[in-house]
Amino acid sequence: MLSLKKELIIYIILFIISSLVFHNSVWFSHPIEQISALSSHGMPYHPFLYTFLIYLVLGIIRVVFTLIKKIFKRG
């Protein structure tokens, strides 16, 4: 269960960082309008989709590094 909490925290941090990076000018100038615009957006799920894609890429990188560490640990 601890691993699931860790992964959820990683996902939430990625969500917050990516939303600030992609929409930094709007978040810092009009944050309330940005939040209200999410409900009227044509694709309201797009932040979760993009965050999941980033999480997936980082997950693949983490798996590759773990496998490399295991290979060098044996030898």
N, C-alpha and C positions, 0 to 999 in steps of 0.2 A: 504494500500500500504506500510505503514511503517513496518508492520509485514513481508511482503514478502521480503523487503530489509534486514530486520534483519535475516531472515532465509537464505537468499542468502549469507550474510556475514558469518554466522556460517558455511555454507557449504564450502565456499572458505577457511576459516581458517582451517577447518578440512582437506581439500584437501592438503593445504600446509604443515600442521603439519604431516599428515600421510605420505606424500611423503618424507619428511625429515627424519622421524623415520624409515621407511622401507628401504630407500636407502641412509642413511646418509653418508656412506663411499664414495659412488660414487658422490653424490651431492657436497661434500666438496673437493674431489680430482679432479674430471673431470666434472664440471657442464655443459659445452657446449656439451660434448659428450653425456651426459645423456639426454639433451633436443633433440638432433638430433636423438638419438636412439628411442625416442618415436614414431616418424613417421614410422620407419621401423620395429617396434615390431609387432609380430604376433597377438597380442591382444591390439591394441592401446587404446582401451576404458577401459582397466582394472583399471587405477587409478580412473576414474569416478565411475566405478562399486563398487570398494572397499570403496570409500568415501561415496557413497550412502548407502552401507550396514552399515557403522559406523554411519552415520547420522540417519538411520532408528532405530538402536539400541538406540542411544541417545534420539531420539524422543519418543520412547516407554517409556524410563526411565523418561523423562520429563513429559509425560502424567500421568504416575503412581504417581509421586510425586505431580502433580497438583491435582489429584483426592484425594490423601491422605490429602493434605492441606485443600481441600474443606470439606472433611468428618469431620476433627477435628475443622474446623471453625464453622460448624453448631452446634456441640455438646458443 
